[in-house]
Amino acid sequence: MDAEKAVLDAAAYADKYSLWKPISGNPADFADKAKVPVINGNVGITGKGELTNYINIYRTKTGFIHGCPGNP
């Protein structure tokens, strides 16, 4: 799996389906986040050591994207 492509594809999916939510109630805070399901297999292991098929996507105010495996 190409991790960079998976993160960018997940961000595009979050854009298309309006999944972005502010990290806190204050829109001036650091960034937005989105939880994106992956239907064609697991994408990684959570901090608890469990396989997951979700990618957590984070977007900074300046538009940079970061992704990591997430919990359902």
Sequence and secondary structure as in RCSB ss.txt:
>XXXX:A:sequence
MDAEKAVLDAAAYADKYSLWKPISGNPADFADKAKVPVINGNVGITGKGELTNYINIYRTKTGFIHGCPGNP
>XXXX:A:secstr
  HHHHHHHHHHHHHHTT  EESSS TTSSEEEEEEE SSS  EE TTS EE EEEEEEETT  EEEEEE  
